[in-house]
Amino acid sequence: MHTCNLGKYQFSIFGYRLIFLFFFNSRASELLFDGVKEHQVTLPGQSDPWDMKQLLVWIQRNLLKERPELFVQGESVRPGILVLINDADWELMGELDYQLQDQDCIVFISTLHGG
Amino acid sequence: MPVQCSSCREKRAVLKRPKTGHSLCKECFFWAFEEEVHQTIKAAELFKPGESVGIAASGGKDSTVLAHVMKLLNERYNYGLDLMLISVDEGITGYRDDSLETVKRNQQQYELPLKIVSYEELYGWTMDAIVKQVGLKNNCTFCGVFRRQALDRGAIMLKVDKICTGHNADDVAETVLMNVLRGDIARLRRCTAISTTSEGDGVVPRCKPLKYAYEKEIVLYAYFKKLDYFSTECIYSPNAYRGHARTFLKDLESIRSSSIIDIIHSGENLSVRDGVKMPVQGTCSRCGYISSQALCKSCVLLEGLNRGLPKLGIGKHHRLHDKLLSQQPLTEKEERKLKSVDF
């Protein structure tokens, strides 16, 4: 299983460079992200810092292909999806209010599949 | 802003525990998780020294964490157990064959013996073949009934005293809810039990050492320990009813994380009043396995498959058991009812 690899990307003055890792079962992963687990993205610069709430909207608009309800519910992630920010539970980081930093690594793990 | 570990007060916390609300660092979390499983095992006296224990291994997160923790605790606390892995091969191409590869790697990583029992060798039918005959509607019934018996058969071949399964707190809470929703009082009464006693020949006692472990913690334990597990959903449609119960439970958990343990608590403390009719446990007159009917579910399902009457084991057809046992032919009307499979 992958973990975050920080410091892999150069700082960019144009916005934030982020890494997303999605651990979903293969069917959900196929529907949501065309089966691509790792995404390296650059968020456009904006006057205020990006927070997680805005990031989820951005993901929904730019990454999700089909069935967004498998990923988001209301303005947060669907219950049962764990979120780690730089390998720490986002519940410790302010969840939706967390302000993103350049080179953050965000991991989404779905627990909604069998064991 | 990084949060400090509330236990060692040195390192950076990596998770908030759903059960206690504590923020723990990786090392303190590993320790707390393992100790709680140990306490569960000790409090319920799940094992005795010298016993051989089969770990039901699917290659998924729960059974991988279970195998890892059982091996670790057996050494840390000298349980004196002889551990092995038992896997069931349902014969589902593209799903079980891949997950069994994970189990085979786990066998190497944990240096435990592994026994794989297959539906094909036990019943003469793979799930692929069953789905071809019955379609995608009731296939989970076949799989569930066959798996239960398959694990027992595997355990008997390995001569283990007990089987432990990776059922976690979320699974148990989900089962309580489902039994309430279905009015299944017999199952509601026994589904929270941490272990079963031997119910007869051919049935090996089972236990759930992860009964009080939250799924969130199991997933994060596997993630932070970088355990090798397989996460694909069965290709033959998820169990829809369970899926709804699961979503409901996760919604509750996101509002109040103690919901899961609270539902288990409710289940554990329910008592069924006298006079409620309960099925009487007997044995199957064909294969000897436990059954509350003349024929066990597994034998009825199998008979249905072999006769080309797939609906025989779906729904209630107890009246036909005597006919089946005495190998009398069914009437045309009976056959017609059991043949049609609606898609």
Interface residues (C-beta under 8 A of the other chain):
Chain A: M1 T3 F23 F24 N25 S26 R27 A28 R78 P79 G80 L82 L84 D87 A88 D89 E91 L92 M93 G94 V107 I109 T111 L112 H113 G114 G115
Chain B: M1 P2 V3 R12 A13 V14 L15 K16 S23 S58 G60 K61 D62 S63 G166 N168 D170 D171 E215 K216 I218 V219 L220 A222 Y223 F224 K226 L227 D228 Y229 S231 T232 E233 C234 P238 R246 T247 K250 D251 E253 S254
